[in-house]
């Protein structure tokens, strides 16, 4: 491995470890004359070249312009062939083909977790390995302090957990894992009343669900909205170990997300 190769992979790992979005551009084919060798690589992020080159300034600017929109898309790869004179405005003749690889973690999958206890601690760490944006809402600072630091994790410390429901985007998946039934209930009431969230789940049991349904009806919630409540949250496998509960909740979240996307 050459020093250039080593530096390239070092830069990639650096960006991944810091959750920075970037695009890798590789020169895959040349016809005629071109100002760079086949296989040349360039890394760009936020309309800036971070490593390497795939040609002269005009080719690089063309790549940067394309990468800005490409990085916002859900596509992972794209291939483009450009005529150096007609498409890019260079004097030398020929064509270049380039492969664009999108390493963007931007996501429309928003997940809100109410509570930061044992199950939440495990759940957050699993979900951060997926392409989603998390927010954890909790009143206990000592539990929030145990959460990992990540660009895709937002931490909210508040004594009014249920009020934060109104701050959530319409497409947010809600999981309530608070320290008790009395804390879950107002969160669920607000979330179900708004009738706009694709997933509203709460940790518990069948008996807890029955109690929650009775109390929500007593609070005036329309019975038709109760069908949107998922309790107990999580797929039916595993033990009561927090890590296994977290895995079962993640599996259910993925199942609902994929069903919505179809």
Buried (B, 14 or more C-beta within 10 A) or exposed (E): EEEEEEEBEEBBEBBEEEEBBBBBBBBBEBEEEBBBEEEBBBBBBEEEBBBBBBBBEBBBBBBBEBBEEBBEEEEEEBEBEBBBBEBBEBEEEBBBBBBBBBBBBEEEBBBBBBBBBBBBBBBBBBBBEBEBBBBBBBBBEEBBEEBEEBEBBEBBBEEEBBEBBEEBEEBBBBBBBBBEEEBBBBBBBBBBBBEEBBBBBBBBEEEBBEBBBEBBEEEEBEEEBBEBBBBBBBBEEBEEEBBBBBBBBBBBBBEBBEEEEE
